[in-house]
Amino acid sequence: MGIGAASAFRLNRALTLLATTFPLPIFQPALALGGLQIGAVTLTGEFLPVSLDTLHEHDLWAFGALWTVGTVILGTLLGAPLGLATVVMAKRFRQRSETATDVAN
């Protein structure tokens, strides 16, 4: 998806791929837990307790449903503003570099 967006906005595809995959291991636990909790609040109205007993008490399919719903919501809440900020900064950078090229010529 990142490569497609980079191609559509004429951005550096290699840098986009690196930026979308490099920090993932650092943030993955927080994103997974956040998605699970957002899904729990959305579907059940309450947070899940964070414990190993919670893992044993719930069905795998129930956890999957909570996680799927939560990560879609979390991804939209994080991705939309951050993606918009990236597009705005890329356009400003491109305008600045075109202005610098015009001045140099």
GIMODA-V490553 format. One record per residue. N is the residue number from 1. RES is the residue in three letters. OMEGA is omega in whole degrees, 0 to 359 (NA if undefined). D_CENTER is the distance of its C-alpha to the mean C-alpha in Angstrom with 2 decimals. Layout:
BEGIN
{{N/RES/OMEGA/D_CENTER} {N/RES/OMEGA/D_CENTER}}
END
This chain:
BEGIN
{{1/MET/179/11.21} {2/GLY/179/10.53} {3/ILE/178/14.29} {4/GLY/178/15.18} {5/ALA/179/13.48} {6/ALA/178/15.13} {7/SER/181/18.34} {8/ALA/182/18.32} {9/PHE/179/17.98} {10/ARG/177/20.23} {11/LEU/179/18.04} {12/ASN/184/18.61} {13/ARG/180/17.17} {14/ALA/179/17.89} {15/LEU/177/16.21} {16/THR/178/13.04} {17/LEU/178/13.14} {18/LEU/182/13.89} {19/ALA/182/11.19} {20/THR/182/8.41} {21/THR/185/10.47} {22/PHE/185/12.53} {23/PRO/186/10.78} {24/LEU/180/9.31} {25/PRO/181/12.71} {26/ILE/185/12.96} {27/PHE/187/10.05} {28/GLN/179/10.30} {29/PRO/180/13.14} {30/ALA/179/11.77} {31/LEU/180/8.62} {32/ALA/179/11.27} {33/LEU/178/13.79} {34/GLY/178/11.84} {35/GLY/179/11.00} {36/LEU/180/14.65} {37/GLN/178/16.07} {38/ILE/176/14.47} {39/GLY/179/15.76} {40/ALA/179/19.05} {41/VAL/181/19.54} {42/THR/186/18.80} {43/LEU/183/21.13} {44/THR/180/23.71} {45/GLY/179/23.69} {46/GLU/179/23.57} {47/PHE/173/21.53} {48/LEU/173/22.18} {49/PRO/181/24.16} {50/VAL/179/22.57} {51/SER/177/25.30} {52/LEU/178/26.41} {53/ASP/178/28.69} {54/THR/178/25.84} {55/LEU/182/24.75} {56/HIS/183/28.35} {57/GLU/186/28.99} {58/HIS/176/26.32} {59/ASP/179/26.37} {60/LEU/180/23.76} {61/TRP/177/23.27} {62/ALA/176/22.84} {63/PHE/179/20.13} {64/GLY/179/18.43} {65/ALA/179/18.72} {66/LEU/182/17.41} {67/TRP/181/14.36} {68/THR/180/13.69} {69/VAL/182/14.20} {70/GLY/181/12.24} {71/THR/175/8.99} {72/VAL/179/9.46} {73/ILE/180/10.16} {74/LEU/178/7.55} {75/GLY/178/4.74} {76/THR/180/7.34} {77/LEU/179/8.21} {78/LEU/187/5.39} {79/GLY/183/4.63} {80/ALA/181/8.41} {81/PRO/180/9.89} {82/LEU/176/8.12} {83/GLY/178/8.84} {84/LEU/178/12.20} {85/ALA/179/12.92} {86/THR/179/12.48} {87/VAL/180/14.83} {88/VAL/180/17.22} {89/MET/179/17.49} {90/ALA/178/18.04} {91/LYS/178/20.72} {92/ARG/179/22.37} {93/PHE/180/22.50} {94/ARG/179/23.99} {95/GLN/180/26.49} {96/ARG/181/27.47} {97/SER/177/28.10} {98/GLU/177/30.08} {99/THR/179/32.11} {100/ALA/179/32.86} {101/THR/179/33.97} {102/ASP/181/36.20} {103/VAL/181/37.79} {104/ALA/180/38.45} {105/ASN/NA/40.22}}
END
